[in-house]
Amino acid sequence: MMSSMFDASTLPLLEQVVNFTEARHGVLAGNIANMDTPGYRTRDLSSEKFQGRLEQAIEERTRPTSRAPYPGAPASPPSISNSSASSTSGHERQRNQIAAISDDFHGMLRHDDNNSSMEEQISEITKNQQVHNMALSLMTAQFRLLRAAITERA
């Protein structure tokens, strides 16, 4: 009952956004940490691919199904992971995310064969943090609405 109640909201999608931004933050922080490492190439998780998968999950979610508990509710929680198995452990999901990390060969190479730019990395980490904070704010607002509905307060 509880899982189907939350599956009908945007919480599962927001959870995926938070997980993605958390993983991307780690990759971007690694880029900054290796800024002075000779031969290091910047890496990143593709925001465009993630957004594409998120759009697919939303489309699947709004598609009418016969297994939905009530009209307009999804039959199962949306998932944007590469594997379709719902029994995937957190560790396996993290490995899948790491496998999706791509080397970024854009930018000029410095004399030490490194293509990192501190300004670019700080800009990307700031954008990522804003998306992360927005998703957490929306989740918090939904939980407040739920608490207000349970306690019957406005």
Contact map, one row per residue, 1 for C-alpha under 8 A:
1111100000000000000000000000000000000000000000000000000000000000000000000000000000000000000000000000000000000000000000000000000000000000000000000000000000
1111110000000000000000000000000000000000000000000000000000000000000000000000000000000000000000000000000000000000000000000000000000000000000000000000000000
1111111000000000000000000000000000000000000000000000000000000000000000000000000000000000000000000000000000000000000000000000000000000000000000000000000000
1111111100000000000000000000000000000000000000000000000000000000000010000001100000000000000000000000000000000000000000000000000000000000000000000000000000
1111111110000000000000000000000000000000000000000000000000000000000000000000000000000000000000000000000000000000000000000000000000000000000000000000000000
0111111111110000000000000000000000000000000000000000000000000000000000000000000000000000000000000000000000000000000000000000000000000000000000000000000000
0011111111110000000000000000000000000000000000000000000000000000000000001101110000000000000000000000000000000000000000000000000000000000000000000000000000
0001111111000000000000000000000000000000000000000000000000000000000000001100100000000000000000000000000000000000000000000000000000000000000000000000000000
0000111111110000000000000000000000000000000000000000000000000000000000000000000000000000000000000000000000000000000000000000000000000000000000000000000000
0000011111111100000000000000000000000000000000000000000000000000000000000000000000000000000000000000000000000000000000000000000000000000000000000000000000
0000011011111110000000000000000000000000000000000000000000000000000000000000000000000000000000000000000000000000000000000000000000000000001001000000000000
0000011011111111000000000000000000000000000000000000000000000000000000000000111000000000000000000000000000000000000000000000000000000000000000000000000000
0000000001111111100000000000000000000000000000000000010000000000000000000000011000000000000000000000000000000000000000000000000000000000000000000000000000
0000000001111111110000000000000000000000000000000000000000000000000000000000000000000000000000000000000000000000000000000000000000000011011000000000000000
0000000000111111111000000000000000000000000000000000000000000000000000000000000000000000000000000000000000000000000000000000000000000010000000000000000000
0000000000011111111100000000000000000000000000000000000000000000000000000000001100000000000000000000000000000000000000000000000000000000000000000000000000
0000000000001111111110000000000000000000000000000000000000000000000000000000000000000000000000000000000000000000000000000000000000010010000000000000000000
0000000000000111111111000000000000000000000000000000000000000000000000000000000000000000000000000000000000000000000000000000000000010011000000000000000000
0000000000000011111111100000000000000000000000000000000000000000000000000000000000000000000000000000000000000000000000000000000000000000000000000000000000
0000000000000001111111110000000000000000000000000100000000000000000000000000000000000000000000000000000000000000000000000000000000000000000000000000000000
0000000000000000111111111000000000000000000000000000000000000000000000000000000000000000000000000000000000000000000000000000000110110000000000000000000000
0000000000000000011111111100000000000000000000000000000000000000000000000000000000000000000000000000000000000000000000000000000000010000000000000000000000
0000000000000000001111111110000000000000000000000000000000000000000000000000000000000000000000001000000000000000000000000000000000000000000000000000000000
0000000000000000000111111111000000000000000110000000000000000000000000000000000000000000000000000000000000000000000000000000000100000000000000000000000000
0000000000000000000011111111100000000000000000000000000000000000000000000000000000000000000000000000000000000000000000000000100110000000000000000000000000
0000000000000000000001111111110000000000000000000000000000000000000000000000000000000000000000000000000000000000000000000000000000000000000000000000000000
0000000000000000000000111111111000000000001110000000000000000000000000000000000000000000000000000000000000000000000000000000000000000000000000000000000000
0000000000000000000000011111111100000000001100000000000000000000000000000000000000000000000000000000000000000000000000001001100000000000000000000000000000
0000000000000000000000001111111110000000000000000000000000000000000000000000000000000000000000000000000000000000000000000000100000000000000000000000000000
0000000000000000000000000111111111000000000000000000000000000000000000000000000000000000000000000000000000000000000000000000000000000000000000000000000000
0000000000000000000000000011111111100000011000000000000000000000000000000000000000000000000000000000000000000000000100001000000000000000000000000000000000
0000000000000000000000000001111111100000000000000000000000000000000000000000000000000000000000000000000000000000000101001000000000000000000000000000000000
0000000000000000000000000000111111110000000000000000000000000000000000000000000000000000000000000000000000000000000000000000000000000000000000000000000000
0000000000000000000000000000011111111001000000000000000000000000000000000000000000000000000000000000000000000000000000000000000000000000000000000000000000
0000000000000000000000000000001111111001000000000000000000000000000000000000000000000000000000000000000000000000010111000000000000000000000000000000000000
0000000000000000000000000000000011111100000000000000000000000000000000000000000000000000000000000000000000000000010000000000000000000000000000000000000000
0000000000000000000000000000000001111111000000000000000000000000000000000000000000000000000000000000000000000000010000000000000000000000000000000000000000
0000000000000000000000000000000000011111000000000000000000000000000000000000000000000000000000000000000000000001110000000000000000000000000000000000000000
0000000000000000000000000000000000001111100000000000000000000000000000000000000000000000000000000000000000000001111000000000000000000000000000000000000000
0000000000000000000000000000000001101111110000000000000000000000000000000000000000000000000000000000000000000000111100000000000000000000000000000000000000
0000000000000000000000000000000000000011111000000000000000000000000000000000000000000000000000000000001110000000011100000000000000000000000000000000000000
0000000000000000000000000000001000000001111100000000000000000000000000000000000000000000000000000000001110000000001100000000000000000000000000000000000000
0000000000000000000000000011001000000000111110000000000000000000000000000000000000000000000000000000111100000000000000000000000000000000000000000000000000
0000000000000000000000010011000000000000011111000000000000000000000000000000000000000000000000000000111100000000000000000000000000000000000000000000000000
0000000000000000000000010010000000000000001111100000000000000000000000000000000000000000000000000001110000000000000000000000000000000000000000000000000000
0000000000000000000000000000000000000000000111111100000000000000000000000000000000000000000000000000110000000000000000000000000000000000000000000000000000
0000000000000000000000000000000000000000000011111110000000000000000000000000000000000000000000000000000000000000000000000000000000000000000000000000000000
0000000000000000000000000000000000000000000001111111000000000000000000000000000000000000000000000000000000000000000000000000000000000000000000000000000000
0000000000000000000000000000000000000000000001111111100000000000000000000000000000000000000000000000000000000000000000000000000000000000000000000000000000
0000000000000000000100000000000000000000000001111111110000000000000000000000000100000000000000000000000000000000000000000000000000000000000000000000000000
0000000000000000000000000000000000000000000000111111111000000000000000000000000000000000000000000000000000000000000000000000000000000000000000000000000000
0000000000000000000000000000000000000000000000011111111100000000000000000000000000000000000000000000000000000000000000000000000000000000000000000000000000
0000000000000000000000000000000000000000000000001111111110000000000000000000000100000000000000000000000000000000000000000000000000000000000000000000000000
0000000000001000000000000000000000000000000000000111111111000000000000000000000100000000000000000000000000000000000000000000000000000000000000000000000000
0000000000000000000000000000000000000000000000000011111111100000000000000000000000000000000000000000000000000000000000000000000000000000000000000000000000
0000000000000000000000000000000000000000000000000001111111110000000000000000000100000000000000000000000000000000000000000000000000000000000000000000000000
0000000000000000000000000000000000000000000000000000111111111000000000000000011100000000000000000000000000000000000000000000000000000000000000000000000000
0000000000000000000000000000000000000000000000000000011111111100000000000000010000000000000000000000000000000000000000000000000000000000000000000000000000
0000000000000000000000000000000000000000000000000000001111111110000000000000000000000000000000000000000000000000000000000000000000000000000000000000000000
0000000000000000000000000000000000000000000000000000000111111110000000000000010000000000000000000000000000000000000000000000000000000000000000000000000000
0000000000000000000000000000000000000000000000000000000011111111000000001110110000000000000000000000000000000000000000000000000000000000000000000000000000
0000000000000000000000000000000000000000000000000000000001111111000000011100000000000000000000000000000000000000000000000000000000000000000000000000000000
0000000000000000000000000000000000000000000000000000000000111111100000000000000000000000000000000000000000000000000000000000000000000000000000000000000000
0000000000000000000000000000000000000000000000000000000000001111110000010100000000000000000000000000000000000000000000000000000000000000000000000000000000
0000000000000000000000000000000000000000000000000000000000000011111100000110000000000000000000000000000000000000000000000000000000000000000000000000000000
0000000000000000000000000000000000000000000000000000000000000001111100000010000000000000000000000000000000000000000000000000000000000000000000000000000000
0000000000000000000000000000000000000000000000000000000000000000111110000010000000000000000000000000000000000000000000000000000000000000000000000000000000
0000000000000000000000000000000000000000000000000000000000000000111111111111000000000000000000000000000000000000000000000000000000000000000000000000000000
0001000000000000000000000000000000000000000000000000000000000000001111101110000000000000000000000000000000000000000000000000000000000000000000000000000000
0000000000000000000000000000000000000000000000000000000000000000000111111000000000000000000000000000000000000000000000000000000000000000000000000000000000
0000000000000000000000000000000000000000000000000000000000000000000111111000000000000000000000000000000000000000000000000000000000000000000000000000000000
0000000000000000000000000000000000000000000000000000000000000101000101111100000000000000000000000000000000000000000000000000000000000000000000000000000000
0000001100000000000000000000000000000000000000000000000000001100000111111110000000000000000000000000000000000000000000000000000000000000000000000000000000
0000001100000000000000000000000000000000000000000000000000001101100110011111110000000000000000000000000000000000000000000000000000000000000000000000000000
0000000000000000000000000000000000000000000000000000000000001000111110001111100000000000000000000000000000000000000000000000000000000000000000000000000000
0001001000000000000000000000000000000000000000000000000000000000000100000111110000000000000000000000000000000000000000000000000000000000000000000000000000
0001001100010000000000000000000000000000000000000000000000001000000000000111111000000000000000000000000000000000000000000000000000000000000000000000000000
0000001000011000000000000000000000000000000000000000000011011000000000000101111100000000000000000000000000000000000000000000000000000000000000000000000000
0000000000011001000000000000000000000000000000000000000010000000000000000000111110010000000000000000000000000000000000000000000000000000000000000000000000
0000000000000001000000000000000000000000000000000100110110000000000000000000011111000000000000000000000000000000000000000000000000000000000000000000000000
0000000000000000000000000000000000000000000000000000000000000000000000000000001111110000000010000000000000000000000000000000000000000000000000000000000000
0000000000000000000000000000000000000000000000000000000000000000000000000000000111110000000000010000000000000000000000000000000000000000000000000000000000
0000000000000000000000000000000000000000000000000000000000000000000000000000000011111001000000000000000000000000000000000000000000000000000000000000000000
0000000000000000000000000000000000000000000000000000000000000000000000000000001011111100000000000000000000000000000000000000000000000000000000000000000000
0000000000000000000000000000000000000000000000000000000000000000000000000000000000111111000000000000000000000000000000000000000000000000000000000000000000
0000000000000000000000000000000000000000000000000000000000000000000000000000000000011111000000000000000000000000000000000000000000000000000000000000000000
0000000000000000000000000000000000000000000000000000000000000000000000000000000000001111100000000000000000000000000000000000000000000000000000000000000000
0000000000000000000000000000000000000000000000000000000000000000000000000000000000101111110110000000000000000000000000000000000000000000000000000000000000
0000000000000000000000000000000000000000000000000000000000000000000000000000000000000011111110000000000000000000000000000000000000000000000000000000000000
0000000000000000000000000000000000000000000000000000000000000000000000000000000000000001111111000000000000000000000000000000000000000000000000000000000000
0000000000000000000000000000000000000000000000000000000000000000000000000000000000000000111111100000000000000000000000000000000000000000000000000000000000
0000000000000000000000000000000000000000000000000000000000000000000000000000000000000001111111110000000000000000000000000000000000000000000000000000000000
0000000000000000000000000000000000000000000000000000000000000000000000000000000010000001111111111000000000000000000000000000000000000000000000000000000000
0000000000000000000000000000000000000000000000000000000000000000000000000000000000000000011111111100000000000000000000000000000000000000000000000000000000
0000000000000000000000000000000000000000000000000000000000000000000000000000000000000000001111111110000000000000000000000000000000000000000000000000000000
0000000000000000000000000000000000000000000000000000000000000000000000000000000001000000000111111111000000000000000000000000000000000000000000000000000000
0000000000000000000000100000000000000000000000000000000000000000000000000000000000000000000011111111100000000000000000000000000000000000000000000000000000
0000000000000000000000000000000000000000000000000000000000000000000000000000000000000000000001111111100000000000000000000000000000000000000000000000000000
0000000000000000000000000000000000000000000000000000000000000000000000000000000000000000000000111111100000000000000000000000000000000000000000000000000000
0000000000000000000000000000000000000000000010000000000000000000000000000000000000000000000000011111110000000000000000000000000000000000000000000000000000
0000000000000000000000000000000000000000001111000000000000000000000000000000000000000000000000001111111000000000000000000000000000000000000000000000000000
0000000000000000000000000000000000000000001111000000000000000000000000000000000000000000000000000001111100000000000000000000000000000000000000000000000000
0000000000000000000000000000000000000000111100000000000000000000000000000000000000000000000000000000111110000000000000000000000000000000000000000000000000
0000000000000000000000000000000000000000111100000000000000000000000000000000000000000000000000000000011111000000000000000000000000000000000000000000000000
0000000000000000000000000000000000000000110000000000000000000000000000000000000000000000000000000000001111100000001000000000000000000000000000000000000000
0000000000000000000000000000000000000000000000000000000000000000000000000000000000000000000000000000000111110000001000000000000000000000000000000000000000
0000000000000000000000000000000000000000000000000000000000000000000000000000000000000000000000000000000011111000001110000000000000000000000000000000000000
0000000000000000000000000000000000000000000000000000000000000000000000000000000000000000000000000000000001111100001000000000000000000000000000000000000000
0000000000000000000000000000000000000000000000000000000000000000000000000000000000000000000000000000000000111111111100000000000000000000000000000000000000
0000000000000000000000000000000000000000000000000000000000000000000000000000000000000000000000000000000000011111111000000000000000000000000000000000000000
0000000000000000000000000000000000000000000000000000000000000000000000000000000000000000000000000000000000001111110000000000000000000000000000000000000000
0000000000000000000000000000000000000110000000000000000000000000000000000000000000000000000000000000000000001111110000000000000000000000000000000000000000
0000000000000000000000000000000000000111000000000000000000000000000000000000000000000000000000000000000000001111111000000000000000000000000000000000000000
0000000000000000000000000000000000111111100000000000000000000000000000000000000000000000000000000000000000001111111100000000000000000000000000000000000000
0000000000000000000000000000000000000011110000000000000000000000000000000000000000000000000000000000000011111100111110000000000000000000000000000000000000
0000000000000000000000000000001100100001110000000000000000000000000000000000000000000000000000000000000000101000011111011000000000000000000000000000000000
0000000000000000000000000000000000100000000000000000000000000000000000000000000000000000000000000000000000100000001111111000000000000000000000000000000000
0000000000000000000000000000000100100000000000000000000000000000000000000000000000000000000000000000000000000000000111111100000000000000000000000000000000
0000000000000000000000000000000000000000000000000000000000000000000000000000000000000000000000000000000000000000000011111110000000000000000000000000000000
0000000000000000000000000000000000000000000000000000000000000000000000000000000000000000000000000000000000000000000111111111000000000000000000000000000000
0000000000000000000000000001001100000000000000000000000000000000000000000000000000000000000000000000000000000000000111111111100000000000000000000000000000
0000000000000000000000000000000000000000000000000000000000000000000000000000000000000000000000000000000000000000000001111111110000000000000000000000000000
0000000000000000000000000000000000000000000000000000000000000000000000000000000000000000000000000000000000000000000000111111111000000000000000000000000000
0000000000000000000000000001000000000000000000000000000000000000000000000000000000000000000000000000000000000000000000011111111100000000000000000000000000
0000000000000000000000001001100000000000000000000000000000000000000000000000000000000000000000000000000000000000000000001111111110000000000000000000000000
0000000000000000000000000000000000000000000000000000000000000000000000000000000000000000000000000000000000000000000000000111111111000000000000000000000000
0000000000000000000000000000000000000000000000000000000000000000000000000000000000000000000000000000000000000000000000000011111111100000000000000000000000
0000000000000000000010011000000000000000000000000000000000000000000000000000000000000000000000000000000000000000000000000001111111110000000000000000000000
0000000000000000000010001000000000000000000000000000000000000000000000000000000000000000000000000000000000000000000000000000111111111000000000000000000000
0000000000000000000000000000000000000000000000000000000000000000000000000000000000000000000000000000000000000000000000000000011111111100000000000000000000
0000000000000000000010000000000000000000000000000000000000000000000000000000000000000000000000000000000000000000000000000000001111111110000000000000000000
0000000000000000110011000000000000000000000000000000000000000000000000000000000000000000000000000000000000000000000000000000000111111111000000000000000000
0000000000000000000000000000000000000000000000000000000000000000000000000000000000000000000000000000000000000000000000000000000011111111100000000000000000
0000000000000000000000000000000000000000000000000000000000000000000000000000000000000000000000000000000000000000000000000000000001111111110000000000000000
0000000000000110110000000000000000000000000000000000000000000000000000000000000000000000000000000000000000000000000000000000000000111111111000000000000000
0000000000000100010000000000000000000000000000000000000000000000000000000000000000000000000000000000000000000000000000000000000000011111111100000000000000
0000000000000000000000000000000000000000000000000000000000000000000000000000000000000000000000000000000000000000000000000000000000001111111110000000000000
0000000000000100000000000000000000000000000000000000000000000000000000000000000000000000000000000000000000000000000000000000000000000111111111000000000000
0000000000100100000000000000000000000000000000000000000000000000000000000000000000000000000000000000000000000000000000000000000000000011111111100000000000
0000000000000000000000000000000000000000000000000000000000000000000000000000000000000000000000000000000000000000000000000000000000000001111111110000000000
0000000000000000000000000000000000000000000000000000000000000000000000000000000000000000000000000000000000000000000000000000000000000000111111111000000000
0000000000100000000000000000000000000000000000000000000000000000000000000000000000000000000000000000000000000000000000000000000000000000011111111100000000
0000000000000000000000000000000000000000000000000000000000000000000000000000000000000000000000000000000000000000000000000000000000000000001111111110000000
0000000000000000000000000000000000000000000000000000000000000000000000000000000000000000000000000000000000000000000000000000000000000000000111111111000000
0000000000000000000000000000000000000000000000000000000000000000000000000000000000000000000000000000000000000000000000000000000000000000000011111111100000
0000000000000000000000000000000000000000000000000000000000000000000000000000000000000000000000000000000000000000000000000000000000000000000001111111110000
0000000000000000000000000000000000000000000000000000000000000000000000000000000000000000000000000000000000000000000000000000000000000000000000111111111000
0000000000000000000000000000000000000000000000000000000000000000000000000000000000000000000000000000000000000000000000000000000000000000000000011111111111
0000000000000000000000000000000000000000000000000000000000000000000000000000000000000000000000000000000000000000000000000000000000000000000000001111111111
0000000000000000000000000000000000000000000000000000000000000000000000000000000000000000000000000000000000000000000000000000000000000000000000000111111110
0000000000000000000000000000000000000000000000000000000000000000000000000000000000000000000000000000000000000000000000000000000000000000000000000011111110
0000000000000000000000000000000000000000000000000000000000000000000000000000000000000000000000000000000000000000000000000000000000000000000000000001111111
0000000000000000000000000000000000000000000000000000000000000000000000000000000000000000000000000000000000000000000000000000000000000000000000000001111111
0000000000000000000000000000000000000000000000000000000000000000000000000000000000000000000000000000000000000000000000000000000000000000000000000001100111
